[in-house]
Amino acid sequence: IRGVTVLFGGFEGTYHDETWEWDGSNWTLRASAGPSARTGQAMAYDSARGVTVLFRGSIGGDETWEWNGEAWVLRATTGPSPRRYPALTYDSARGVIVLFGGETVDPDNENGETWEWDGNTWSFRATSTLKPRQDHAMAYDTGRAVIVLFGGEMGFPSYDNGETWEWNGSS
């Protein structure tokens, strides 16, 4: 809606807590107040509510934050167990943010759970038939109304894979 891409945090010798926006030509520092400095978080844009949703990362509890373009708001501290490197995407047909996988923080294990955020509450949806993973990517296919998941790092020792899976809201 605002025509920008939002970037938060990261790690380059130290953890960062800055919020930047890219308008296609320039980066603009927008905020340095909100979630604590971290890396490994997942973010997705909820176009119906006009907010960017951030889940957890390497530091913090099971926090869910929302960026409205002006300020960060802590929305939940319950829901999926703390994890880093999950994937999030927005399902516009059902109006929910979908989270899959990630690496649980204690102990360090890949996770295979699917959760959904409706803007108020996280709901556990499934423990999947696909193997638990982290560092995967998800995107919503509006034409077919499914979420497409690709790749990820799995197992110990970890290995990358080229699997492609789809989530239709129930399986």
Sequence and secondary structure as in RCSB ss.txt:
>XXXX:A:sequence
IRGVTVLFGGFEGTYHDETWEWDGSNWTLRASAGPSARTGQAMAYDSARGVTVLFRGSIGGDETWEWNGEAWVLR
ATTGPSPRRYPALTYDSARGVIVLFGGETVDPDNENGETWEWDGNTWSFRATSTLKPRQDHAMAYDTGRAVIVLF
GGEMGFPSYDNGETWEWNGSS
>XXXX:A:secstr
  S EEEEEEESSSEEEEEEEE SS EEEEES SS S SS EEEEETTTTEEEEE  SSSSS EEEE SS EEEE
ES SS SEES EEEEETTTTEEEEE  EETTTTEEB EEEEE SS EEEEEE SS  BBS EEEEETTTTEEEEE
  EETTTTEE   EEEE S  
